[in-house]
Amino acid sequence: MGLLRRSLNDLVRVDVNAEALARLAWRDFGNGLSMCRLAREGARELVLYRIREGAAPDAFLKHEHIGGEFYLVLKGKIADETGEYEAGDLVFLDPHSVHAPRAIGDTLVLVLWPEGVRLVD
């Protein structure tokens, strides 16, 4: 799987507004994972994932990114088959990449799917 990673910590400071987050329309999956769709056009989506500390290790199901995936870790850490990514890390996964990420601690991730996702067995 191709991977491009860049830490933005030396360039950008991200402050998350807790009050604004609380006003968003979150979909709670009941396993410590919540998602808020910020924008959607066709198969393209921009979403926020909020993962609570202690969330089920398999909260994210294994999935394929048809057109790749671009994400920015805003808080906490995400780990998958390619490594661990922390707040400020910007990650791009190639089209048709497959992974099953998990969060480490309270985590907030901004995700762009250029062509959507598909669950994989």
N, C-alpha and C positions, 0 to 999 in steps of 0.2 A: 504494500500500500504506500503510495506516495504521500509525503507529509511535508508541509511547509510550516515552520513555527517561528514566531518572532515575539520577543518580550517587548511590550510597550512601556514598561515601568520607567525607563529612562526618558521617555518622550511625553507621556500623557499621565495625568492623575485622574482616576475615576472616583467620583463620590456618588454613592447610590442614595437616592432620596427615599427613605423608608415610608414616608407618608404617601408619596406617589405610587410606590409599589403596592401598598395596601389598597389603593383605589382601583387597581387593575382587575380585570375579569379573569381570575385564575381558574383553571380546571384542575381539580385535585384528583389524582389517580389513586389515593388511599394507601400508598406505600411509601410516603415521604417525598414523592415527586409531584410537583405542580407545574403547569405550563400556561403561559399567556400568549395568545397569538396577537402580535402587534400589527402585522400587515400580511395580506395574501393577495396574490395576483396569479391566477392559473395554478401551476404547480409550485411557484415560488412562494416561500414563506419566511417571515422574520418572526422569531419567537423568543420568549424568555423562559428559561427553566429555573425553577427554584427547588433545591433539593435540601431537605432537612438533615442535620446530623443524625445518624442512626437510621437513615432510610434503608430500606431493603437493598442488599447488594445487587440484586437483579431488577432494580426499579426501572432501569433502561433495558429494553429488550434489544437483542442483536438485530441490527438493521443495516441496510445498504443505502448509500447516498447516490442517487442516480446521476446527479450533476455535480457531485462533490458536496462538501460542507465547509462552511466558514464560521468559526466561532471565536468569541472573546470571553475569557473567564473574567467576570467582574468581581467575584468574591469566592474564596475557598479554593478547592482543587478538583480537577477532573482527571481520572486515570482511565486508560484503555490499553489495548494491545501494543500501542506505539510509545507509551510513556505516561508521565504525570505532567499536568499543566496547571499553573497556579494563576492567581489574580494578576492581570496584565498580560497574560499570554494570549496571543492571537494565533489561531491554528487553522490551516486549510488542509482538508483531506481530498484526495483526487476523486474524480467521478468514478462511480461503482465501487468505492471503498466500503468496507464492511467493518463495523466495530460494535462493541457492547460496553459503553462507558459506565463508570461509577463515580460517585462523588465522595470526596474525603472532607468531612466536616460540613457545616452550613455552606452551601454553594449557590451562586447565581451565575448563569451563563446566557449570553446573548448569541443566538444561532441564526444563520442564514442558510436556507436550503435553496439553491438556484433552481432545482428541478424536482424537489420533493424527496421523500424517503419511502422505503419498502421494507417491511419486516422480512427477516431471513430465518430459516429453521436452524 
